[in-house]
Amino acid sequence: MDLHFGDSKPTDDERAAIDALLGPPESSWEGADREGTRAEDLRWARGGRAARDRRDLLLPGLHAVNDRVGWISEGALDYLCRRLTVPPAEAYGVATFYSLFAVRPRPATVLHVCTDLACAAAGAPALCAGIESRLAPGSGVLVERGPCLGLCERAPAALAIRAGDPVRTAVCAPAGVETAVRAATSPGAAPEEPPAALAVPQAGSPDLVLLRRVGVVDPASLDDYRAHGGYTALRRAFGLGPAGVIREVTDSGLVGRGGAAFPTGRKWQATAGRPEHPHYVVCNADESEPGTFKDRVLMEGDPYALIESMTIAGYATGAHRGYLYLRGEYPRALARLDHAIRQCRARGLLGDDVLGQGYAFDIELRRGAGAYICGEETALFNSIEGRRGEPRSKPPFPVEKGLFGRPTVENNVETLVNVLPILTLGAPAYAAIGTGRSTGPKLFCVSGAVARPGVYELPFGATLGELLEAAGVREGLRAVLLGGAAGGFVRPDETDIPLTFEGTREAGTTLGSGVVMAFDDTVPLPRLLLRIAAFFRDESCGQCVPCRVGTVRQEEALQRIVERTGADAAGDIALLREVGRAMRDASICGLGQTAWNAVESAIDRLGAYA
């Protein structure tokens, strides 16, 4: 593909997809038909600065073409670049960064089959083999084995995407060969997705705080949400004022639920205090950690809660615009959030005068396109801005220079939704839940060798054993992975670990994003570790040498060990330790810094290759 403006032309479908997003071009510089244009249009570019200010529409533009046609041709990319005044080389770098896009012709239907940890343990390799035998080349369906789809409670899982106007999707989980083939060949005949409440074994319990509305309210109904306490928290926020809201969040002890555990009140205060404007609120809904699906359940089952929470965050930090960055593999969450945002705008809960209080706030929904690294906050900012999703060096921190170089508060879905009970219960009552240093309720994503997988809500301080007992852990438990691929393994005799940030840290592991994945003795541990290494190798953005090279060397060493079935593994284990230390100490972001954690814990705690 040429990396400069060439002579390739977009097809009518490609042009229509881009024009539907950007509007018709105003001059031949933007790709309009030159016949009938004024001669001066061909001598200079008009509106170049305005076009460059729309650089952030590059990712939505790529989605528009990919959704309509199934891949991004040279002509489509060239036309999109002209419309946005983006160098083709940069746009090509963005288009090739994401796994859901293609820049070479491919069938209009792609069936993504998860082969990650939970699905691998549930028989994904055999499922893939069966599907591939049924959907031979020429069937019009491309089968792609890929990373976690965030459907771990219903493993194994598959997602069919059929390009067109409109694009059609079908989620199949738990997937069998017949149901997955039907989803790919006839999306309308695919099994209907079960209600989000089925992913919450505790649904309907009066003790729930964050999940109390999931399965109880109609997620499409704003009136139902308000009848169950919706927008009570925002009204109290307006009564407290921005400083009062931040004080309540700070006094509650709320820390980030994405894994870093940074105090939320401090982050909000630092953003609110910056003199530069505008400020932004960004919701990180790109949960791509293998084994994590709590944010998906919240967005599918209680979407208005997230919108209310983002509005409160914007009010407290002086922001008037929020961006909700949703992972591209969540079609039902996308539909429900899009509907909820439109309803809130129509009812005066978003827009120029929220609840008649003179405060303006609106939310823009942005889709990711398959990149685990975009869960890192600065990589997410780059992605929204229309650049490759590579992390930035810090400082400056996002509260100083975040999205579009302006002060930005970034939180994940679970963190934001915690703000509602803080304001409705009050900071002291909220802080009384959990422990002194880990306050409030916590969501855990339980999957694997359990009878009742799903999202569980427990107060901080409950033990791992109590959680596994609630989920019905099966006989033959061999190991539990905490925190996902970036976390660590613990033994079956370590289930008395308290599920708090400090408790897991003292036990030499991590709580991470709340992943609790149980494996019994039928799962080959060396193959599992190899899959973790392959995941990090695939998902490394390649920006820094320690991660780019280290993840490859880690996978190579584990492959050698597997091929020798563990014999003479001492040399490769020594190499793994050396590479792991280098990645941990020198990588730019958390991906490289944690890529060795699970493997290290399996070697040291489980004796994986003994």
PyMOL commands that set and color helices and strands:
alter all, ss='L'
color gray80, all
select helices_A, chain A and resi 12-22+28-30+39-42+48-52+55-69+74-84+88-95+117-121+124-134+152-154+177-185+187-189+196-199+222-227+232-240+242-252+264-272+294-301+303-317+331-346+354-356+372-375+377-384+403-405+413-417+419-425+427-431+464-471+484-486+492-494+501-506+525-539+545-563+570-586+590-594+597-606
alter helices_A, ss='H'
color red, helices_A
select strands_A, chain A and resi 109-114+141-146+158-162+168-172+279-285+319-326+362-367+408-412+441-448+454-459+477-482+488-490+515-520
alter strands_A, ss='S'
color yellow, strands_A
deselect
rebuild
show_as cartoon
